[in-house]
Amino acid sequence: MEILRTERLALREVTRDDAPFILELLNTPKFIKYIGDRGVRDLGDAVKYIDERYLASYTENGYGLYGVIELASGKLIGACGFVRRPSLPGPDIGFSLLPEYEGKGYGFESASAVMEYGRDQFGFDRLLAITSLDNDASGKLLGKLGFTLSGVEEIGGEQLKIFAWRADLP
């Protein structure tokens, strides 16, 4: 189901049919380095990951991470949306792109649209984001989106930067 559309992108719910893409995305070097190794090694693992993460979030929270499609090619190029972690006091935004689509403004375009969607559809007036300590590219994108660094916390045994955004701030 399509969630939203921008000038160059469409975002939709991820389905089990997207297992080949999820397998590829989760095993890119930057995903493993900055987000983590999810242990997804084959299509069966990818389907299980989709069931347990993406589909479960849509059911439990009404939102989740969405597949990002480049309209010009029709290709699934990344994921962007919201994650609800028990360790954080609210939803956090997440995004990742296949390497060949980085540096084209797709991260900013999809994340901006998702933030507006979250505000309009779910009433989100505050969002969080987490990054590894050395993920400067994501930190820079979060700054461009209006997030500010609020500190460093240990989450899941790892030190992570915590960013926050509030709708009422300029």
Secondary structure, DSSP 8 states (H G I E B T S, - for coil): -EEEE-SSEEEEE--GGGHHHHHHHHTSHHIIIII------SHHHHHHHIIIIIIHHHHHHS--EEEEEETTTTEEEEEEEEE--TTSSS-EEEEEE-GGGTTSSHHHHHHHHHHHHHHHHH---EEEEEEETT-HHHHHHHHHTT-EEEEEEEETTEEEEEEEEETT--
